[in-house]
Amino acid sequence: MKKVNQNGPDVARICYIVVFAFIIFVIWQLLYHVLFMTVLRVRAAWVEQIISLLVETGGAAIVTLIVVQTLARTSRQLADLDREKEALTTMVVHDLRQPLSALLAGLSSAVKDERLPQQTRELLTIATMGGAELIRMVNDLLDISRMEAGQPLIEKTVVSPAEFIENGVHDVEQLAREKSQEIELVIPSDLPKVEVDSWRLRRVVMNIVGNAIHYSPTGGHIQVKASLPPPGERLLISVSDDGIGIPEDQQHIVFDKFAVAGNKDLSDRGSTGLGLTFCKMIVEAHGGEIWVDSRNRQGSTFTFTLPLTASTPR
């Protein structure tokens, strides 16, 4: 009877197991090293990106800080220069007022001298009108500077609206006569008195009517009207002309300082752009409003209001 070797199958099974385990171990080692190196590369790339981001952000922050500091320093320097310029301008303009007033007084006296030839008196009249315009510009610029600096300006008294309206028109009616223009006053006699700065509102009317004369044709018509619309809490004053009008795309700048809106046809006539700025600041200082209604080539109407019951700010 043949004897069977009982250890053979067990040894073979163990060899198979060992070989299989070895193969699994090799595969595992390969996978482990591949995955481990991939993680290392990912981590290295991530760290590199973080470092790069920090460097770039830090550099940008430093550059931004330098730019901001430079801009702030430049802004302070410009502000200082602007204050010095305003102070110098105010000083020069203030010093100009006295000699201009003396010159205007002398011209006004000479115009009244009937011993002078008519042609000479006409030339002196033109010079007087130019001097008066310079005085108005000087006064407007000084008052604008004072209001921008927050200085008190408005000095109120109780007056009839007709007083400052008629006086303002009177100051520029010679200009209208030179162009054969008609100025119509529509001022009801029953308007209530108002507590206002009569002198400065006179100049408001003078500036607005002067603009109407300037931009209206020879022989044109200008209407200055005062009314008390319901509910009667504010006085309404308007100046209408039949001039060239203001293009719609320029109407929003008419009250800006040094802005000149209007038609190019009159670009050679010049303007400082201060008159309407002065008007806006004075009207608003009284607690009122001012605006313009205009169409190109169809005239303009400037309107401002003055409160009658509410207290007005200084």
C-alpha positions as MATLAB code, in Angstrom:
seq = 'MKKVNQNGPDVARICYIVVFAFIIFVIWQLLYHVLFMTVLRVRAAWVEQIISLLVETGGAAIVTLIVVQTLARTSRQLADLDREKEALTTMVVHDLRQPLSALLAGLSSAVKDERLPQQTRELLTIATMGGAELIRMVNDLLDISRMEAGQPLIEKTVVSPAEFIENGVHDVEQLAREKSQEIELVIPSDLPKVEVDSWRLRRVVMNIVGNAIHYSPTGGHIQVKASLPPPGERLLISVSDDGIGIPEDQQHIVFDKFAVAGNKDLSDRGSTGLGLTFCKMIVEAHGGEIWVDSRNRQGSTFTFTLPLTASTPR';
ca = [
       0.000    0.000    0.000;
       1.413    3.409   -1.122;
       2.064    5.932    1.574;
       0.743    9.500    0.907;
       2.931   12.519    1.795;
       0.706   14.693    4.025;
       3.157   17.646    4.111;
       3.183   18.312    0.331;
      -0.069   20.203   -0.031;
       0.618   22.301    3.066;
       4.007   23.424    1.796;
       2.594   24.349   -1.602;
      -0.217   26.293    0.016;
       2.261   28.169    2.165;
       4.402   28.972   -0.856;
       1.375   30.281   -2.702;
       0.420   32.406    0.260;
       3.951   33.758    0.615;
       4.181   34.607   -3.082;
       0.748   36.247   -3.048;
       1.625   38.232    0.053;
       4.885   39.319   -1.534;
       3.069   40.487   -4.641;
       0.529   42.394   -2.497;
       3.398   43.940   -0.538;
       5.176   45.040   -3.727;
       1.977   46.536   -5.130;
       1.285   48.285   -1.851;
       4.792   49.701   -1.742;
       4.493   50.960   -5.287;
       1.122   52.573   -4.623;
       2.307   54.027   -1.350;
       5.363   55.622   -2.867;
       3.422   56.936   -5.855;
       0.692   58.404   -3.629;
       3.203   59.713   -1.118;
       5.246   61.486   -3.770;
       2.094   62.905   -5.359;
       0.980   64.291   -1.989;
       4.419   65.738   -1.477;
       4.312   67.401   -4.872;
       0.800   68.746   -4.228;
       1.812   70.037   -0.845;
       4.969   71.581   -2.255;
       2.978   73.287   -5.027;
       0.394   74.489   -2.505;
       3.063   75.890   -0.195;
       4.767   77.512   -3.177;
       1.521   79.147   -4.217;
       0.853   80.374   -0.676;
       4.327   81.849   -0.447;
       3.973   83.438   -3.882;
       0.571   84.870   -2.919;
       1.941   86.268    0.315;
       4.879   87.842   -1.500;
       2.657   89.354   -4.185;
       0.068   90.582   -1.663;
       2.721   92.027    0.573;
       4.383   93.767   -2.363;
       1.043   95.140   -3.569;
       0.216   96.338   -0.064;
       3.547   98.129    0.210;
       3.132   99.728   -3.217;
      -0.457  100.736   -2.362;
       0.662  102.244    0.921;
       3.369  104.239   -0.826;
       0.906  105.472   -3.481;
      -1.699  106.417   -0.858;
       0.867  108.306    1.189;
       2.110  110.088   -1.943;
      -1.432  111.015   -2.975;
      -2.263  112.208    0.531;
       0.859  114.352    0.628;
       0.106  115.745   -2.835;
      -3.501  116.413   -1.832;
      -2.372  118.321    1.256;
       0.064  120.335   -0.826;
      -2.635  121.142   -3.396;
      -5.054  122.106   -0.624;
      -2.427  124.399    0.895;
      -1.733  125.938   -2.516;
      -5.457  126.386   -3.109;
      -5.894  128.141    0.243;
      -2.927  130.383   -0.498;
      -4.322  131.125   -3.957;
      -7.763  131.960   -2.526;
      -6.215  134.167    0.136;
      -4.065  135.964   -2.435;
      -7.009  136.356   -4.820;
      -9.230  137.725   -2.069;
      -6.536  140.153   -0.966;
      -5.881  141.380   -4.509;
      -9.586  141.700   -5.309;
     -10.227  143.505   -2.041;
      -7.402  145.940   -2.784;
      -8.802  146.531   -6.266;
     -12.179  147.672   -4.982;
     -11.005  151.002   -3.559;
      -9.163  152.321   -6.656;
     -11.969  151.043   -8.892;
     -14.534  152.869   -6.785;
     -12.480  156.070   -7.001;
     -12.126  155.649  -10.768;
     -15.842  155.039  -11.188;
     -16.702  158.089   -9.086;
     -14.443  160.267  -11.221;
     -15.933  158.923  -14.448;
     -19.470  159.444  -13.181;
     -18.702  163.067  -12.326;
     -17.092  163.672  -15.707;
     -20.104  162.286  -17.549;
     -22.308  164.920  -15.905;
     -20.071  167.781  -17.042;
     -22.089  169.404  -19.822;
     -19.075  171.461  -20.909;
     -17.526  168.353  -22.443;
     -18.271  167.487  -26.087;
     -21.092  164.999  -26.593;
     -18.782  162.401  -28.132;
     -16.451  162.617  -25.134;
     -19.365  162.185  -22.732;
     -20.542  159.134  -24.649;
     -17.100  157.570  -24.373;
     -17.027  158.378  -20.656;
     -20.432  156.737  -20.291;
     -19.097  153.543  -21.841;
     -16.078  153.682  -19.514;
     -18.398  154.228  -16.546;
     -20.448  151.169  -17.470;
     -17.256  149.104  -17.728;
     -16.106  150.350  -14.332;
     -19.466  149.499  -12.788;
     -19.225  145.990  -14.223;
     -15.762  145.568  -12.704;
     -17.062  146.697   -9.311;
     -19.897  144.166   -9.545;
     -17.477  141.372  -10.390;
     -15.193  142.319   -7.505;
     -18.098  142.417   -5.042;
     -19.446  139.066   -6.273;
     -16.059  137.371   -5.958;
     -15.496  138.726   -2.447;
     -18.951  137.658   -1.267;
     -18.570  134.195   -2.806;
     -15.225  133.759   -1.042;
     -16.735  134.823    2.284;
     -19.704  132.460    1.940;
     -17.448  129.560    0.948;
     -15.392  130.256    4.067;
     -18.566  130.095    6.189;
     -18.458  133.725    7.241;
     -21.750  135.452    8.150;
     -22.893  137.633    5.291;
     -26.641  138.197    5.152;
     -27.871  141.359    6.887;
     -31.653  141.434    6.879;
     -34.085  144.315    6.997;
     -37.821  144.461    6.293;
     -38.389  145.914    2.824;
     -40.870  145.883   -0.032;
     -39.922  143.458   -2.830;
     -40.389  146.285   -5.340;
     -37.478  148.131   -3.731;
     -34.678  145.682   -4.468;
     -36.229  144.522   -7.757;
     -36.538  148.021   -9.225;
     -33.110  149.048   -7.953;
     -31.532  145.933   -9.466;
     -33.130  146.658  -12.826;
     -32.092  150.313  -12.627;
     -28.431  149.279  -12.228;
     -28.371  147.664  -15.685;
     -31.078  149.471  -17.641;
     -28.456  151.563  -19.425;
     -27.160  148.336  -20.961;
     -30.662  147.605  -22.229;
     -30.965  151.078  -23.740;
     -27.696  150.545  -25.584;
     -29.323  147.537  -27.300;
     -32.767  149.139  -27.690;
     -34.269  146.488  -25.420;
     -37.468  146.857  -23.419;
     -37.598  145.806  -19.756;
     -41.127  145.194  -18.469;
     -41.729  145.227  -14.714;
     -44.716  143.272  -13.378;
     -44.798  143.896   -9.635;
     -48.192  143.848   -7.856;
     -48.639  146.688   -5.371;
     -50.119  144.401   -2.692;
     -47.085  142.153   -2.238;
     -46.161  141.694    1.442;
     -42.884  143.019    2.779;
     -40.038  140.572    3.274;
     -37.149  140.323    5.715;
     -34.123  140.049    3.446;
     -30.718  141.444    2.644;
     -31.988  144.111    0.262;
     -28.542  145.125   -1.032;
     -27.488  141.627   -2.019;
     -30.856  140.689   -3.493;
     -30.625  143.866   -5.539;
     -27.390  142.470   -6.949;
     -29.085  139.109   -7.592;
     -31.719  140.853   -9.716;
     -29.030  142.956  -11.378;
     -26.988  139.870  -12.315;
     -29.936  137.930  -13.716;
     -31.327  140.884  -15.680;
     -27.806  141.715  -16.862;
     -27.475  138.174  -18.235;
     -30.837  138.505  -19.973;
     -29.667  141.731  -21.618;
     -26.348  140.172  -22.574;
     -27.854  137.126  -24.283;
     -30.905  138.802  -25.845;
     -30.906  140.346  -29.317;
     -31.040  144.047  -30.090;
     -34.607  145.210  -29.703;
     -35.467  142.256  -27.484;
     -37.976  142.101  -24.647;
     -37.244  141.222  -21.009;
     -39.889  140.739  -18.323;
     -39.200  140.937  -14.582;
     -42.130  139.580  -12.610;
     -42.926  139.130   -8.905;
     -45.849  137.077   -7.632;
     -47.216  135.306   -4.579;
     -48.513  131.894   -5.709;
     -50.714  129.776   -3.401;
     -50.457  128.937   -0.569;
     -48.697  132.273   -0.194;
     -45.697  131.060    1.786;
     -43.046  132.244   -0.646;
     -42.356  135.111   -2.999;
     -41.654  134.160   -6.615;
     -39.433  136.389   -8.769;
     -38.707  135.559  -12.403;
     -36.742  137.138  -15.250;
     -37.734  136.052  -18.763;
     -36.046  136.952  -22.044;
     -36.338  136.143  -25.726;
     -32.629  135.475  -26.180;
     -30.632  132.557  -27.531;
     -31.519  130.243  -24.648;
     -29.377  127.599  -22.994;
     -28.897  124.113  -24.490;
     -30.440  121.409  -22.307;
     -27.144  119.583  -21.868;
     -25.600  122.713  -20.307;
     -28.383  123.859  -17.998;
     -27.085  121.799  -15.073;
     -23.857  123.848  -14.907;
     -25.204  127.403  -15.182;
     -24.894  128.004  -11.429;
     -21.455  126.402  -11.078;
     -18.485  128.591  -10.237;
     -16.581  129.784  -13.330;
     -18.896  127.756  -15.582;
     -20.174  129.483  -18.715;
     -23.131  127.882  -20.459;
     -24.744  129.141  -23.591;
     -24.491  129.252  -27.321;
     -21.188  129.242  -29.150;
     -22.410  132.304  -31.045;
     -21.550  134.404  -28.008;
     -18.327  132.671  -27.055;
     -16.326  135.745  -28.030;
     -18.187  137.992  -25.599;
     -16.675  136.452  -22.497;
     -17.970  135.868  -18.975;
     -16.444  135.107  -15.602;
     -19.124  132.590  -14.646;
     -19.448  134.153  -11.179;
     -22.709  136.079  -11.419;
     -25.116  133.138  -11.270;
     -22.970  131.396   -8.654;
     -23.366  134.497   -6.484;
     -27.132  134.507   -7.131;
     -27.507  130.864   -6.102;
     -25.521  131.285   -2.894;
     -27.407  134.419   -1.844;
     -30.847  132.970   -2.603;
     -30.047  129.764   -0.729;
     -28.658  131.772    2.184;
     -32.159  133.279    2.448;
     -33.718  129.788    2.463;
     -34.949  130.057   -1.128;
     -34.392  128.201   -4.384;
     -33.272  129.241   -7.856;
     -33.580  127.466  -11.207;
     -33.723  128.041  -14.949;
     -36.214  127.005  -17.621;
     -34.825  127.351  -21.118;
     -34.879  125.995  -24.642;
     -32.193  126.525  -27.195;
     -33.015  129.560  -29.382;
     -36.279  130.124  -27.471;
     -35.240  132.293  -24.538;
     -34.734  131.614  -20.839;
     -36.578  132.208  -17.579;
     -34.607  132.389  -14.342;
     -36.772  132.064  -11.238;
     -35.964  132.309   -7.545;
     -38.058  132.116   -4.408;
     -37.893  133.785   -1.014;
     -39.759  132.342    1.999;
     -42.205  134.640    3.772;
     -43.003  132.740    6.978;
     -40.145  130.343    7.697;
     -37.028  131.692    9.333;
     -34.168  131.985    6.866;
     -30.615  130.766    7.615;
     -27.734  133.169    7.741;
];
